[in-house]
Amino acid sequence: MAGRFALYTDADVHGPIVTGLVDRGWDVLRAVDAHPQGTDDEVHFETAAKPGRVLVANDKDQLLIALRWIEGRGPSADMSRGDRSSSIDSP
């Protein structure tokens, strides 16, 4: 749909919310479909940010990662400078 952006929902986002978004036409990639359970939050953040998806989460850890990224600190900060390589691409 025009004007909509792709979403990435963290594992803490409840199923009915995700179902509601999908039923209304949103492009949603769920964390549980992208990575195994227990994957580090930084990896989920990068998985959302790299292709330009908006991360939908409900935990303080993701907020802290986002704040570090915005401030230019931490591994994800490289992406804000246009460098699209990330630790999730490393062997």
C-alpha positions in Angstrom: 0.0 0.0 0.0 1.2 3.5 -0.7 2.6 5.4 2.2 3.3 2.3 4.3 6.7 1.2 5.3 8.1 -2.2 6.0 8.1 -3.3 9.7 10.3 -5.7 11.7 8.6 -6.9 14.9 10.8 -8.0 17.8 9.9 -11.2 19.6 8.2 -9.3 22.4 5.5 -8.0 20.2 2.4 -10.1 20.8 0.9 -12.3 18.0 -2.5 -10.5 17.8 -0.7 -7.2 17.1 1.4 -8.7 14.3 -1.7 -10.5 12.9 -3.6 -7.2 12.9 -0.9 -5.4 11.0 -0.6 -8.2 8.4 -4.4 -8.4 8.0 -4.4 -4.6 7.3 -1.8 -4.9 4.6 1.5 -4.1 6.4 4.7 -5.7 5.3 5.9 -7.4 8.5 9.0 -9.5 9.1 8.9 -11.1 12.5 12.1 -11.6 14.5 11.1 -15.3 15.1 11.1 -15.8 11.3 14.4 -14.0 10.7 16.6 -15.5 13.5 16.6 -18.3 16.1 15.3 -17.7 19.5 17.9 -16.2 21.8 19.6 -14.1 19.1 21.2 -10.9 20.4 19.0 -7.8 20.2 21.8 -5.9 18.3 21.4 -8.5 15.5 17.7 -7.9 15.4 18.2 -4.1 15.3 20.6 -4.5 12.4 18.3 -6.9 10.6 15.6 -4.2 10.7 17.8 -1.2 10.0 19.9 -2.6 7.1 17.0 -2.8 4.6 15.2 0.2 6.1 12.5 -1.6 8.1 11.0 0.1 11.1 11.7 -1.9 14.3 8.6 -2.4 16.4 9.6 -3.5 19.9 8.5 -3.2 23.5 11.7 -3.5 25.5 14.3 -1.2 27.0 17.2 -3.1 25.5 16.1 -2.2 21.9 15.6 1.4 23.0 19.1 1.6 24.3 20.5 0.1 21.1 18.5 2.7 19.1 19.8 5.5 21.2 23.4 4.3 20.8 22.8 4.1 17.0 21.4 7.6 16.8 24.2 9.0 18.9 26.8 7.3 16.7 28.0 4.8 19.2 28.0 1.0 19.0 28.3 -1.4 16.1 25.1 -0.2 14.4 26.4 3.4 14.2 28.4 2.5 11.0 25.1 2.1 9.2 24.0 5.7 10.0 27.1 6.9 8.1 26.2 5.0 5.0 28.3 1.9 5.6 25.9 -0.9 5.0 28.3 -3.6 6.2 27.4 -5.0 9.6 28.4 -7.6 12.1 25.5 -9.9 10.9 27.3 -10.3 7.6 30.6 -11.4 9.2 31.4 -15.1 9.4 
